[in-house]
Amino acid sequence: MPEFTDAHGIAIVYDVHPATTVPRAVVQLIHGVGEHSGRYGALIEALTANGCTVYAGDLRGHGRTGMKQHGDAAKLGRLGPGGLGATVDAIWRLAEIIRDENPDLPLVILGHSGGSFITQIVVNDHPEAFDGFILSGSALRMPGWLRTGGHNKPWDGPDASGLEWLASDPAVGAQFRADPLTTEDSPMKLFGPIEVMKVFGRPRKNLGHDIPLLLLVGRDDTVGGPRSVHKLADTYRTRSGLTDITTLVYPGARHEIFNEVMQADVRADVIAWLDKRFPARD
């Protein structure tokens, strides 16, 4: 598995999954807080089978990167020196590597949850570098529109696991809890209030690059939910000047739509969106 060293000396681990047909695009996959890229196997398989090479890294403090960084699973999720800024910088460094290695292919960045907030920041900083972006389980990064805790409140009760907010299938929460490379600690506990506040912000005004955007959200998602995602779409239109924005809301789905009971439909929607904008090559 390849890796690179960031500005603070942290080894960032990532995988390259080559397209199994003629490549037509590259997808840079950014996972969420407390998890790792290994949880996206079905999505990666669908993308590579449909002409997309996928670069999937583990964020600072997370997954294999976190184990190399901390050497202790109890510390997973802690970003380390440089905090959120250094985490964003590492994502941009990987984007540069992808561009260098695939100069003739369009680059689409796909972020889920916390990874979607990082994606928003990276696109603000480097809009010209991306040919499309996909945000899953996202939200407008403003107080009142983004919840940083209390996600399981609608399902709390004496028999609740505390992970019902992830997906309607209880097996998803059970698998998350059993995974040695995940943590259930909240962003506030992992990062601290100062770093969490750095997540907040808005889409950049006048991006100057009209990037296609796909927004995916479960109707019962408690991180942002449809109301926040629709507000995010409107902000990208009116503030950033984007014109090609698609928002898909999945009834009965919670936060992890790529692990939900309708996950095959979600993957098919992603492929169809890519097909329209980045056609297959002969």
Disulfide bonds with the S-S distance in Angstrom:
none
